[in-house]
Amino acid sequence: MAQLSLNSVIDRAKITKYLLVPLPKDDKSQFLSQAGYTLENWQQLERDLRTQILPLEAELIEDTRYGQKYIIRGSLTGTNGTTLRVKTVWMVTSSETRFITLVPN
């Protein structure tokens, strides 16, 4: 188990063009909307990932040619008080830690 950097990179586009947008395949927006996360308040999801998920223990799942892939399992409590169980994936390289995705857990 490890602790990932609280200054990890969370791309705005990952949230605004992927997680919070309805998609024909692997849609996460409906799941996240249950806790009140929308495109209009996308910054709240970023803040909550940093404050509610990143401080938790990260589990190394594989070494790839791009870096080490970690999973953090935890709960996100959204703007409406609803708590979602999530699994997040992060990539750690020699220069940065980057958010990859989030799925229901």
Buried (B, 14 or more C-beta within 10 A) or exposed (E): EEEBEEEBEBEEEBBBEBBBEEEEEEEBBEBBBEBBBBBEBBEBBBEBBBEBBBEBEBEEEEEEEEBBBBBBBBEBEBEEEEEBEBBBBBBBEEEEBBBBEBEEE
